[in-house]
């Protein structure tokens, strides 16, 4: 003989069940929304870094600063660049290029230069001197000793960055110019205060979305002043 139990859930049992479900589901929902927010922020950060890096690499690829309207025109405060209008997703890019430290040099003697990480490189003719910067090298010295007037020394730095410090020594008896290709910061020009054919510029790329700051990338580059 089968006994049937037609007894349903009571109101108390239903409330207890809902309470238990609420205790279990609420933390999961909170984790879901938090995870979604973090994913959105990461996506915005990634997009901003992409935008800024593309602008930075485009600027560094130029030999001469293009100040025309189709390039990086004057901004009115001594800097160059532009601010884009918001795109379809609300992103804006603010590009600012400012002249860095002047390569004015000084009349210091070699004895006043700090100790180098390796011996001084010497340029004796107009052939391009290529210097491969080893990891950990922070400062190098280059002596321009071309024995005739108005010669141009060309220096190409490989595997360097803007933190590398370059000290230039110039022959007192001859007026020679020099041109550095590659990332570096020229600190001093010993024995001759003539300026080189390069100028250091600071670059700042700011990315915003809907008026909120997302990321800022900074860098430096060297543009030719009197290119061949």
C-alpha positions as CSV (number, residue, x, y, z in Angstrom):
1,X,0.0,0.0,0.0
2,X,1.6,3.3,-1.1
3,X,1.3,6.3,1.2
4,X,1.2,9.6,-0.6
5,X,2.5,12.8,1.0
6,X,0.8,15.8,-0.5
7,X,2.2,18.1,2.1
8,X,3.8,21.2,0.4
9,X,6.4,23.7,1.6
10,X,5.5,26.0,4.3
11,X,6.0,29.7,4.2
12,X,8.8,29.5,6.7
13,X,10.6,26.9,4.6
14,X,10.3,29.0,1.5
15,X,11.7,32.0,3.3
16,X,14.6,30.0,4.7
17,X,15.4,28.7,1.2
18,X,15.3,32.2,-0.3
19,X,17.6,33.4,2.5
20,X,20.1,30.7,1.9
21,X,20.1,31.3,-1.8
22,X,20.6,35.1,-1.2
23,X,23.6,34.4,1.1
24,X,25.2,32.2,-1.7
25,X,24.3,34.3,-4.7
26,X,25.0,37.8,-3.5
27,X,28.8,37.3,-3.1
28,X,28.9,35.7,-6.5
29,X,27.1,38.6,-8.1
30,X,29.4,41.0,-6.3
31,X,32.5,39.1,-7.6
32,X,31.0,39.1,-11.1
33,X,30.4,42.9,-11.2
34,X,33.8,43.6,-9.7
35,X,35.5,41.3,-12.3
36,X,33.6,43.0,-15.1
37,X,34.6,46.4,-13.9
38,X,38.3,45.4,-13.7
39,X,38.1,43.9,-17.2
40,X,36.7,47.2,-18.5
41,X,39.4,49.2,-16.8
42,X,42.1,46.9,-18.1
43,X,40.7,47.1,-21.6
44,X,40.6,51.0,-21.5
45,X,44.2,51.0,-20.1
46,X,45.4,48.6,-22.9
47,X,43.7,50.7,-25.6
48,X,45.2,53.9,-24.1
49,X,48.7,52.5,-24.0
50,X,48.3,51.4,-27.7
51,X,47.2,54.9,-28.7
52,X,50.0,56.6,-26.8
53,X,52.7,54.2,-27.9
54,X,51.8,54.5,-31.6
55,X,52.0,58.3,-31.3
56,X,55.4,58.1,-29.5
57,X,56.9,55.7,-32.0
58,X,55.6,57.9,-34.9
59,X,57.3,60.9,-33.5
60,X,60.6,59.1,-32.8
61,X,60.6,57.9,-36.3
62,X,60.9,61.4,-37.7
63,X,64.4,62.9,-38.4
64,X,63.1,66.5,-38.4
65,X,60.2,67.8,-36.4
66,X,57.3,68.4,-38.7
67,X,55.6,71.6,-37.5
68,X,53.2,72.0,-40.4
69,X,49.4,71.6,-39.9
70,X,49.5,68.0,-41.0
71,X,52.2,67.3,-38.4
72,X,52.8,68.8,-35.0
73,X,52.0,72.5,-35.3
74,X,52.9,75.1,-32.6
75,X,50.5,75.1,-29.7
76,X,51.1,78.7,-28.7
77,X,53.0,78.0,-25.5
78,X,56.4,77.2,-27.1
79,X,55.5,73.5,-27.5
80,X,54.2,71.6,-30.5
81,X,51.5,69.0,-31.0
82,X,47.7,68.8,-30.9
83,X,44.6,67.5,-29.1
84,X,42.3,65.1,-31.1
85,X,38.5,65.3,-31.0
86,X,36.8,62.4,-29.1
87,X,36.5,59.3,-31.3
88,X,33.4,57.1,-31.5
89,X,34.4,55.5,-28.1
90,X,35.2,58.8,-26.4
91,X,39.0,58.6,-26.5
92,X,41.0,61.8,-26.9
93,X,44.8,62.1,-27.4
94,X,46.9,65.1,-26.3
95,X,50.3,65.2,-27.9
96,X,52.9,67.7,-26.6
97,X,56.4,68.0,-27.9
98,X,58.7,70.5,-26.0
99,X,62.3,71.5,-26.5
100,X,64.5,69.8,-24.0
101,X,67.8,70.9,-22.5
102,X,69.9,72.9,-24.9
103,X,73.2,71.4,-26.1
104,X,75.2,74.4,-25.1
105,X,78.3,72.5,-23.9
106,X,81.0,74.1,-21.7
107,X,84.7,74.8,-21.6
108,X,85.4,72.1,-19.1
109,X,88.6,70.1,-19.4
110,X,88.6,66.3,-19.7
111,X,89.8,66.1,-16.1
112,X,86.5,67.5,-15.1
113,X,84.5,64.7,-16.7
114,X,83.3,61.8,-14.5
115,X,84.9,58.3,-14.8
116,X,83.4,56.5,-17.8
117,X,82.1,52.9,-17.9
118,X,84.6,52.2,-20.7
119,X,87.5,54.1,-22.6
120,X,86.7,57.1,-24.7
121,X,85.8,56.5,-28.3
122,X,87.7,58.6,-30.8
123,X,86.5,59.9,-34.2
124,X,89.3,60.8,-36.6
125,X,87.4,61.2,-39.9
126,X,83.9,61.8,-41.3
127,X,83.0,58.1,-41.5
128,X,80.1,57.2,-39.3
129,X,81.1,55.8,-35.9
130,X,78.7,53.1,-34.7
131,X,78.8,52.3,-31.0
132,X,77.0,49.3,-29.6
133,X,75.9,50.1,-26.0
134,X,76.3,47.1,-23.8
135,X,73.8,46.5,-21.0
136,X,74.5,48.4,-17.9
137,X,76.5,51.2,-19.6
138,X,75.3,54.6,-18.2
139,X,77.9,57.0,-19.6
140,X,80.4,57.1,-22.5
141,X,82.9,59.6,-23.8
142,X,83.5,60.5,-27.4
143,X,86.4,62.5,-28.7
144,X,86.1,64.3,-32.0
145,X,89.6,64.5,-33.4
146,X,89.1,65.1,-37.1
147,X,92.2,67.1,-38.3
148,X,90.5,69.5,-40.7
149,X,88.0,72.3,-40.4
150,X,84.2,72.1,-40.9
151,X,84.2,68.3,-40.8
152,X,81.0,66.6,-39.6
153,X,81.3,63.6,-37.2
154,X,78.4,61.1,-37.3
155,X,77.8,59.0,-34.3
156,X,75.2,56.1,-34.3
157,X,74.3,54.6,-31.0
158,X,72.9,51.1,-31.0
159,X,70.9,49.5,-28.1
160,X,70.9,52.8,-26.2
161,X,68.1,54.7,-24.5
162,X,67.5,58.3,-23.4
163,X,69.1,57.5,-20.0
164,X,72.5,57.1,-21.6
165,X,74.8,60.1,-20.9
166,X,77.2,61.1,-23.6
167,X,80.2,63.4,-23.0
168,X,81.8,65.0,-26.1
169,X,85.4,66.1,-26.4
170,X,86.3,68.3,-29.3
171,X,89.6,69.3,-30.9
172,X,90.5,72.8,-29.8
173,X,92.2,73.6,-33.1
174,X,89.4,72.8,-35.5
175,X,85.7,73.7,-35.6
176,X,83.8,70.4,-36.2
177,X,80.2,69.6,-35.8
178,X,78.7,66.3,-34.8
179,X,75.4,64.5,-35.2
180,X,74.1,61.8,-32.8
181,X,71.7,59.2,-34.2
182,X,70.0,57.1,-31.5
183,X,68.7,57.7,-28.0
184,X,71.0,59.5,-25.6
185,X,71.4,62.7,-23.5
186,X,74.5,64.8,-24.3
187,X,75.7,66.3,-21.1
188,X,78.9,68.2,-21.8
189,X,80.9,69.3,-24.8
190,X,84.5,69.7,-23.5
191,X,87.0,72.2,-24.9
192,X,84.5,73.8,-27.4
193,X,81.1,75.3,-26.8
194,X,79.8,74.9,-30.4
195,X,76.4,73.3,-30.6
196,X,75.8,70.1,-32.6
197,X,73.3,69.6,-35.4
198,X,70.8,68.0,-33.0
199,X,68.2,69.1,-30.5
200,X,66.7,67.1,-27.7
201,X,62.9,67.2,-27.3
202,X,60.6,65.9,-24.6
203,X,57.4,64.1,-25.6
204,X,54.2,63.7,-23.6
205,X,51.2,61.7,-24.8
206,X,48.1,61.9,-22.7
207,X,45.0,59.7,-23.4
208,X,41.6,60.4,-21.9
209,X,38.2,58.7,-22.3
210,X,35.1,60.7,-21.7
211,X,37.1,63.4,-20.0
212,X,38.8,61.0,-17.5
213,X,42.5,60.4,-17.6
214,X,43.5,56.9,-18.7
215,X,47.2,57.0,-19.2
216,X,50.3,59.2,-19.8
217,X,53.4,58.1,-21.7
218,X,56.6,60.2,-21.8
219,X,59.7,59.9,-23.9
220,X,62.5,61.9,-25.5
221,X,63.9,62.1,-29.0
222,X,66.5,64.0,-31.0
223,X,65.6,66.0,-34.2
224,X,68.1,67.3,-36.7
225,X,68.5,71.1,-36.7
226,X,70.6,71.4,-39.9
227,X,70.1,68.1,-41.8
228,X,72.3,67.2,-44.8
